[in-house]
Amino acid sequence: MKHVVVVPYPSRGHINPMMNLSKILVSKNANILVTFLVTQRWLPTIAAQPKPLNVRLASLPDPAASADTLADTVEAVMTQMEEPLDDLLRRLHPPPAFLLCDAFLFWTLAVANRRGIPAAAFWTTSSSELWLHYYHIFQRKQRGCTNSLLDYIPSISWIRQADIPILDENNRQILRWALKSYEWLHKAQYLLLPSFYELEPQVVDALKASFSIPVYTIGPNIPYFGMEEENSCHTNGGNDGYMDWLDRQPKSYVLYISYGSYLSISSAQMDEIAYALHDSNVRFFWVTREDNPRLKEICGNMGLVVAWCDQLKVLLHPSIGGYWTHCGWNSVIEGVFAGVPFLTFPIVMDQPLISKIIVEDWKVGWRVKKDDKLDTLVRRDEIAMLLRKFMQLDSDVGRDMRKRAKELQHMAQMEITKNGSSEINIEAFVKNIVQNGSNNRAQVQNGTDNLD
């Protein structure tokens, strides 16, 4: 039995893709046992979700429990988790044969190297973001004004300095940790990218040429497998009628809206969006992360406002005609897999660059904010006009954009077929795990190991 320990950064946007990958790995080889590490804060949530028998959980102390800001949270994670991880690896049975870690957590590679455990670094956002930061930091490029264009990024179109908020002075502390992470990437044995080659071909080629270790694109790394089983077992229970509501809507007439599971937009912007939905007369499905009676009242009766949904299942519903997103990579890949065009509304970090890729490179979306400035308040009249235009299915612009979205969908869905490049890469990576890990055999344990 090959024992793989998986260490995600403790946030939903990092945990989800690494859990998806864990499930894929054990589906490819029944002799792989995964121990998936989460902090105590996330343990109840992740434990309640359905998992294969050979994916078990173990918990680490939560160093960011009292953190007030994003910077404080990152600081705690980067400085206080290495020792608990080292101690847990010592006590795990069977002994770990392979480590799969979040690429941002450089200290996991330090632990793996000390213990002689082969390790793969998993980058959790776009390949373009990795190359951009890696090249920008290590080449010590001069930072110009936010309107300057960066000509050293392999891309279809120019990239603006404004598309890289992590390089802004306000993110100096997080940038410091990012620098350490990029320095350590070469000390992994493998680099995994949750993209597929056709989405970012120039930058994937550049990364492969820059790293001496194997670089695998393994996307779309989303929960497309076992959807029926997972939906029936979901702890939220049922769908509260939202799928029935979608069934009653015309094909491609509903706009799906979600801004992610962590960072939020301002209450003033939420109000402007709600009033715009009311004024636009566009059918919508809005996930707000918590029950919000006030927004429901403002929006009117053309749509639904819910606190949670099975996002991929909703995006794949034939009634969905567009996706207004914060541009988190996991969500964007789900939208690509579902073949829908995007309205982009980036909030922070990697999201402005992903917005740029959607709009300018893939040409499958429009910006809600004309300049992608993160603190811009977009007013209701402007939003309502945009929504009506975006959901006009019979316009020439709309038809072309939807055609391109369907072409990307076909590419994404081909990747998970037998001859898809991502499928081939996953098979190769599984072979690497089996060949590189030490020979450990143990009975698969079902449940949760609380080992802190």
C-alpha positions as CSV (number, residue, x, y, z in Angstrom):
1,M,0.0,0.0,0.0
2,K,1.5,3.4,-1.1
3,H,0.7,5.9,1.6
4,V,0.3,9.5,0.3
5,V,0.0,12.4,2.7
6,V,-1.8,15.5,1.2
7,V,-1.2,18.9,2.8
8,P,-3.4,21.7,1.5
9,Y,-3.3,25.4,2.6
10,P,-6.2,25.6,5.1
11,S,-8.8,27.5,3.0
12,R,-11.7,26.2,0.9
13,G,-10.2,27.3,-2.4
14,H,-7.1,25.1,-1.7
15,I,-8.7,22.2,0.1
16,N,-11.3,21.5,-2.6
17,P,-8.9,21.0,-5.6
18,M,-6.5,18.9,-3.5
19,M,-9.4,16.7,-2.2
20,N,-10.6,16.3,-5.8
21,L,-7.1,15.2,-6.8
22,S,-6.9,12.8,-3.9
23,K,-10.1,11.1,-5.0
24,I,-8.8,10.9,-8.6
25,L,-5.5,9.3,-7.4
26,V,-7.2,6.5,-5.4
27,S,-9.7,5.9,-8.2
28,K,-6.7,5.2,-10.5
29,N,-4.9,2.8,-8.1
30,A,-6.6,0.9,-5.3
31,N,-3.2,0.4,-3.6
32,I,-2.9,4.1,-2.8
33,L,-3.9,5.2,0.7
34,V,-4.4,9.0,1.1
35,T,-4.1,10.7,4.5
36,F,-5.6,14.2,3.9
37,L,-4.5,16.8,6.5
38,V,-6.7,19.7,7.6
39,T,-6.7,22.1,10.5
40,Q,-9.1,21.5,13.3
41,R,-11.3,24.3,12.0
42,W,-11.9,22.5,8.8
43,L,-12.1,18.9,10.1
44,P,-15.8,18.7,10.9
45,T,-16.7,20.2,7.4
46,I,-14.5,17.9,5.4
47,A,-15.2,14.9,7.6
48,A,-19.0,15.2,6.8
49,Q,-18.4,15.0,3.1
50,P,-18.4,11.6,1.3
51,K,-15.0,10.2,0.5
52,P,-13.6,6.9,-0.8
53,L,-12.6,4.4,1.8
54,N,-8.9,4.8,1.1
55,V,-9.0,8.6,1.7
56,R,-8.8,9.3,5.5
57,L,-8.4,12.5,7.4
58,A,-6.0,13.7,10.0
59,S,-6.0,17.1,11.7
60,L,-3.4,19.7,12.6
61,P,-3.7,22.5,15.1
62,D,-5.2,25.7,13.7
63,P,-2.6,28.4,14.0
64,A,-4.8,31.1,12.5
65,A,-7.8,30.6,14.8
66,S,-7.3,34.1,16.3
67,A,-6.1,35.9,13.2
68,D,-8.0,39.0,12.2
69,T,-6.7,39.7,8.7
70,L,-5.7,37.8,5.6
71,A,-2.0,38.8,6.2
72,D,-2.2,37.6,9.8
73,T,-3.7,34.3,8.7
74,V,-1.0,33.7,6.1
75,E,1.7,34.6,8.6
76,A,0.4,32.1,11.1
77,V,0.1,29.3,8.6
78,M,3.6,29.9,7.3
79,T,5.3,30.1,10.6
80,Q,3.4,27.7,13.0
81,M,2.5,24.5,11.1
82,E,5.9,23.0,10.1
83,E,6.6,21.5,13.5
84,P,3.1,19.9,14.0
85,L,3.4,18.4,10.5
86,D,6.8,17.0,11.2
87,D,5.5,15.4,14.4
88,L,2.4,14.0,12.7
89,L,4.4,12.4,9.9
90,R,6.5,10.7,12.5
91,R,3.4,9.1,14.1
92,L,1.4,8.2,11.0
93,H,1.0,4.5,10.2
94,P,1.8,3.3,7.7
95,P,4.8,5.6,7.3
96,P,4.3,8.1,4.5
97,A,5.7,7.0,1.1
98,F,4.9,10.2,-0.7
99,L,3.9,13.8,0.1
100,L,1.5,15.9,-2.0
101,C,1.6,19.5,-0.8
102,D,0.2,22.9,-1.6
103,A,3.0,24.7,-3.6
104,F,2.6,27.8,-1.4
105,L,3.5,25.8,1.7
106,F,7.3,25.7,1.2
107,W,7.9,24.3,4.6
108,T,6.1,21.1,3.7
109,L,8.9,20.5,1.1
110,A,11.5,21.2,3.8
111,V,9.9,18.5,6.0
112,A,9.7,16.1,3.1
113,N,13.4,16.6,2.2
114,R,14.5,16.1,5.8
115,R,12.6,12.9,6.0
116,G,13.6,11.6,2.5
117,I,10.0,11.5,1.3
118,P,9.4,12.2,-2.4
119,A,7.1,15.2,-2.8
120,A,5.0,16.8,-5.5
121,A,4.1,20.6,-5.3
122,F,0.5,21.3,-6.3
123,W,-0.1,24.8,-7.6
124,T,-3.8,25.7,-7.0
125,T,-4.4,28.5,-9.4
126,S,-3.7,29.3,-13.1
127,S,-0.4,28.4,-14.7
128,S,-0.1,31.9,-15.9
129,E,-0.1,33.2,-12.3
130,L,2.7,30.9,-11.4
131,W,4.9,31.8,-14.3
132,L,4.2,35.5,-13.9
133,H,5.1,35.6,-10.2
134,Y,8.0,33.2,-10.6
135,Y,9.6,35.1,-13.5
136,H,8.8,38.6,-12.0
137,I,10.4,37.8,-8.6
138,F,13.4,35.9,-9.8
139,Q,14.3,38.1,-12.6
140,R,13.9,41.1,-10.3
141,K,11.9,43.0,-12.9
142,Q,11.5,46.8,-12.4
143,R,8.1,47.6,-11.0
144,G,6.4,50.4,-13.0
145,C,3.1,52.1,-12.8
146,T,-0.1,50.1,-12.8
147,N,-0.6,51.0,-16.5
148,S,2.7,49.5,-17.6
149,L,2.7,46.4,-19.8
150,L,4.7,43.3,-19.1
151,D,6.2,41.8,-22.2
152,Y,8.0,38.8,-20.7
153,I,4.9,36.7,-20.0
154,P,4.1,34.0,-22.7
155,S,0.5,35.0,-23.5
156,I,-1.9,35.7,-26.3
157,S,-2.2,39.4,-25.2
158,W,-0.3,41.9,-23.1
159,I,-0.5,41.7,-19.3
160,R,-0.8,44.9,-17.3
161,Q,1.0,45.5,-14.0
162,A,-2.5,46.2,-12.6
163,D,-3.3,42.5,-13.2
164,I,-0.8,41.5,-10.5
165,P,-2.1,42.8,-7.1
166,I,0.3,40.6,-5.2
167,L,3.1,42.8,-6.4
168,D,1.4,45.9,-4.9
169,E,3.0,47.5,-1.9
170,N,-0.1,46.6,0.2
171,N,0.7,42.9,-0.2
172,R,4.4,43.1,0.8
173,Q,4.1,40.6,3.6
174,I,2.3,37.9,1.5
175,L,4.8,38.6,-1.4
176,R,7.6,37.7,1.0
177,W,6.1,34.3,1.7
178,A,5.4,33.8,-2.0
179,L,9.1,34.4,-2.7
180,K,10.1,31.6,-0.4
181,S,7.5,29.3,-2.0
182,Y,8.9,29.9,-5.5
183,E,12.5,29.3,-4.2
184,W,11.5,25.9,-2.9
185,L,9.6,24.7,-5.9
186,H,12.7,23.3,-7.5
187,K,13.2,21.1,-4.4
188,A,10.0,19.1,-5.2
189,Q,10.2,16.0,-7.3
190,Y,7.1,17.0,-9.4
191,L,5.0,20.1,-10.1
192,L,1.3,19.7,-10.7
193,L,-0.9,22.3,-12.4
194,P,-4.8,22.3,-12.2
195,S,-5.1,23.4,-15.8
196,F,-5.0,21.7,-19.1
197,Y,-2.6,22.3,-21.9
198,E,-4.9,23.9,-24.4
199,L,-6.0,26.6,-21.9
200,E,-2.5,28.0,-21.3
201,P,-0.2,26.4,-23.9
202,Q,2.5,29.1,-24.1
203,V,3.0,29.4,-20.3
204,V,2.9,25.6,-19.8
205,D,5.7,25.3,-22.3
206,A,7.6,28.0,-20.6
207,L,7.3,26.3,-17.2
208,K,8.4,23.0,-18.6
209,A,11.4,24.6,-20.1
210,S,12.3,26.3,-16.8
211,F,12.0,23.4,-14.4
212,S,14.2,20.3,-14.3
213,I,11.4,18.3,-12.6
214,P,8.4,16.9,-14.4
215,V,5.5,19.4,-14.8
216,Y,2.1,17.8,-15.2
217,T,-1.1,19.6,-16.2
218,I,-3.9,17.6,-14.6
219,G,-7.0,19.8,-15.1
220,P,-9.9,20.1,-15.1
221,N,-9.4,19.3,-11.4
222,I,-13.0,19.6,-10.4
223,P,-15.5,17.1,-8.9
224,Y,-16.9,15.9,-12.3
225,F,-16.6,12.3,-11.1
226,G,-19.2,10.5,-8.9
227,M,-21.5,13.5,-9.0
228,E,-24.7,11.6,-8.4
229,E,-23.3,9.7,-5.4
230,E,-21.9,12.9,-3.8
231,N,-25.1,14.9,-4.4
232,S,-27.3,12.2,-2.8
233,C,-25.0,12.1,0.2
234,H,-24.4,15.8,0.7
235,T,-24.9,16.8,4.3
236,N,-26.9,19.9,3.4
237,G,-29.6,17.5,2.4
238,G,-31.8,17.9,-0.7
239,N,-31.6,20.9,-2.9
240,D,-34.3,23.0,-1.2
241,G,-36.2,23.1,-4.5
242,Y,-33.6,25.0,-6.5
243,M,-33.1,22.3,-9.1
244,D,-36.8,22.1,-9.5
245,W,-36.8,25.9,-10.1
246,L,-34.0,25.5,-12.7
247,D,-36.0,22.8,-14.4
248,R,-38.8,25.3,-15.0
249,Q,-36.6,28.0,-16.6
250,P,-36.0,28.4,-20.4
251,K,-32.8,27.0,-21.8
252,S,-29.8,29.3,-21.3
253,Y,-31.9,32.2,-19.7
254,V,-30.5,32.1,-16.1
255,L,-27.5,34.0,-14.9
256,Y,-25.6,32.1,-12.2
257,I,-23.9,34.5,-9.6
258,S,-21.3,33.5,-7.0
259,Y,-18.4,35.4,-5.5
260,G,-16.6,32.5,-3.8
261,S,-16.5,31.0,-0.3
262,Y,-14.1,33.3,1.5
263,L,-13.4,36.9,0.5
264,S,-16.4,39.2,0.2
265,I,-17.4,42.3,-1.7
266,S,-18.7,45.3,0.2
267,S,-22.3,45.6,1.4
268,A,-22.7,48.7,-0.7
269,Q,-21.7,46.8,-3.8
270,M,-24.1,43.9,-2.9
271,D,-26.9,46.4,-2.7
272,E,-26.0,47.8,-6.1
273,I,-26.0,44.3,-7.6
274,A,-29.3,43.4,-6.0
275,Y,-31.1,46.6,-7.3
276,A,-29.5,46.0,-10.7
277,L,-31.0,42.4,-10.8
278,H,-34.4,43.9,-9.9
279,D,-34.1,46.5,-12.7
280,S,-32.7,44.3,-15.4
281,N,-35.5,41.8,-15.5
282,V,-32.9,39.1,-16.1
283,R,-33.5,35.6,-14.6
284,F,-30.8,34.8,-12.0
285,F,-29.6,32.3,-9.5
286,W,-27.5,34.0,-6.7
287,V,-25.4,32.2,-4.1
288,T,-24.7,34.5,-1.2
289,R,-23.0,32.1,1.3
290,E,-25.6,32.9,4.0
291,D,-29.3,33.4,4.2
292,N,-30.0,37.1,3.3
293,P,-33.7,38.0,3.4
294,R,-32.9,41.7,2.6
295,L,-31.3,40.8,-0.7
296,K,-34.1,38.5,-1.6
297,E,-36.6,41.3,-1.0
298,I,-34.6,43.8,-3.2
299,C,-33.9,41.4,-6.1
300,G,-37.6,40.7,-6.9
301,N,-39.2,37.6,-8.2
302,M,-37.1,36.9,-11.3
303,G,-34.7,34.6,-9.6
304,L,-33.4,32.8,-6.5
305,V,-31.1,33.9,-3.7
306,V,-29.7,30.9,-1.9
307,A,-27.0,30.3,0.8
308,W,-25.5,27.2,-0.8
309,C,-25.8,25.0,-3.9
310,D,-23.9,22.2,-5.7
311,Q,-22.1,24.6,-8.0
312,L,-21.0,22.3,-10.8
313,K,-24.4,20.6,-11.0
314,V,-26.0,24.0,-11.3
315,L,-23.6,25.3,-13.9
316,L,-24.2,22.1,-16.0
317,H,-28.0,22.7,-15.9
318,P,-29.3,23.6,-19.4
319,S,-31.1,26.7,-18.0
320,I,-27.8,28.4,-17.1
321,G,-26.7,30.9,-19.8
322,G,-23.9,32.7,-18.0
323,Y,-21.7,32.9,-14.9
324,W,-20.9,36.1,-12.9
325,T,-17.8,35.1,-11.0
326,H,-15.1,36.5,-8.7
327,C,-12.6,34.6,-10.9
328,G,-11.4,32.0,-8.5
329,W,-9.6,29.4,-10.5
330,N,-11.6,26.4,-9.3
331,S,-14.9,28.2,-10.1
332,V,-13.6,29.4,-13.5
333,I,-12.6,25.8,-14.5
334,E,-16.1,24.6,-13.5
335,G,-17.6,27.3,-15.7
336,V,-15.3,26.2,-18.6
337,F,-16.3,22.6,-18.1
338,A,-19.9,23.6,-18.2
339,G,-19.5,25.7,-21.4
340,V,-20.9,29.0,-20.1
341,P,-19.6,32.6,-20.8
342,F,-18.5,34.7,-17.9
343,L,-19.0,38.1,-16.3
344,T,-15.8,38.7,-14.4
345,F,-15.7,40.5,-11.0
346,P,-12.3,39.9,-9.4
347,I,-11.8,40.7,-5.7
348,V,-8.2,40.1,-4.8
349,M,-4.8,38.4,-5.5
350,D,-4.8,36.2,-8.6
351,Q,-8.3,37.1,-9.7
352,P,-7.6,40.2,-11.9
353,L,-5.1,38.1,-14.0
354,I,-7.7,35.3,-14.4
355,S,-10.3,37.9,-15.4
356,K,-7.9,39.2,-18.0
357,I,-7.3,35.7,-19.4
358,I,-11.1,35.0,-19.6
359,V,-11.9,38.3,-21.4
360,E,-8.8,38.9,-23.6
361,D,-7.2,35.5,-24.2
362,W,-10.1,33.1,-24.2
363,K,-12.7,35.7,-25.3
364,V,-15.5,34.0,-23.4
365,G,-16.5,36.9,-21.1
366,W,-16.9,40.5,-20.3
367,R,-15.7,42.6,-17.3
368,V,-18.2,44.1,-14.9
369,K,-15.6,46.6,-13.8
370,K,-14.2,48.3,-16.9
371,D,-10.7,48.6,-15.4
372,D,-10.7,45.8,-12.9
373,K,-9.8,48.2,-10.0
374,L,-10.6,46.2,-6.9
375,D,-12.1,49.0,-5.0
376,T,-14.4,50.4,-7.7
377,L,-18.1,50.6,-6.9
378,V,-20.1,49.7,-9.9
379,R,-23.6,51.3,-9.9
380,R,-26.9,49.7,-10.5
381,D,-27.7,51.4,-13.8
382,E,-24.4,50.3,-15.3
383,I,-24.9,46.7,-14.0
384,A,-28.5,46.4,-15.2
385,M,-27.6,47.6,-18.7
386,L,-24.7,45.1,-18.8
387,L,-26.8,42.2,-17.6
388,R,-29.5,42.8,-20.2
389,K,-26.9,42.9,-23.0
390,F,-25.0,39.9,-21.7
391,M,-28.1,37.7,-21.5
392,Q,-29.2,38.6,-25.1
393,L,-28.8,35.2,-26.6
394,D,-29.6,36.2,-30.1
395,S,-27.0,39.0,-30.5
396,D,-24.0,38.5,-32.8
397,V,-21.6,39.2,-29.9
398,G,-23.5,36.8,-27.6
399,R,-23.5,34.0,-30.2
400,D,-19.8,34.3,-30.8
401,M,-18.9,34.3,-27.2
402,R,-21.2,31.3,-26.4
403,K,-19.7,29.4,-29.4
404,R,-16.2,29.9,-28.0
405,A,-17.4,28.8,-24.5
406,K,-18.7,25.6,-26.0
407,E,-15.3,25.0,-27.8
408,L,-13.5,25.4,-24.5
409,Q,-16.0,23.0,-22.9
410,H,-15.3,20.4,-25.5
411,M,-11.5,20.7,-24.9
412,A,-12.1,20.4,-21.1
413,Q,-14.3,17.3,-21.4
414,M,-11.9,15.7,-23.8
415,E,-9.1,16.0,-21.3
416,I,-10.7,13.5,-19.0
417,T,-11.2,10.9,-21.7
418,K,-8.8,8.0,-22.1
419,N,-6.6,9.8,-24.6
420,G,-6.8,13.2,-23.1
421,S,-3.5,14.8,-22.1
422,S,-4.5,15.4,-18.5
423,E,-5.7,11.9,-18.2
424,I,-2.3,10.7,-19.5
425,N,-0.5,13.0,-17.1
426,I,-2.5,11.7,-14.1
427,E,-1.7,8.1,-15.1
428,A,2.0,9.0,-15.3
429,F,1.9,10.7,-12.0
430,V,0.3,7.7,-10.3
431,K,3.0,5.5,-11.8
432,N,5.6,7.9,-10.3
433,I,3.9,7.6,-6.8
434,V,3.9,3.8,-7.0
435,Q,7.5,3.6,-8.2
436,N,9.0,6.3,-5.9
437,G,7.2,5.5,-2.6
438,S,8.7,3.0,-0.1
439,N,6.9,-0.3,0.1
440,N,4.4,-0.1,2.9
441,R,1.4,-2.3,3.3
442,A,-1.5,-1.6,5.7
443,Q,-5.2,-2.1,6.0
444,V,-7.2,0.9,4.8
445,Q,-8.8,2.6,7.7
446,N,-12.2,4.2,7.3
447,G,-12.9,7.4,9.2
448,T,-10.9,10.2,10.8
449,D,-7.6,10.0,12.5
450,N,-7.4,12.9,15.1
451,L,-3.6,12.9,15.6
452,D,-2.7,16.3,16.9
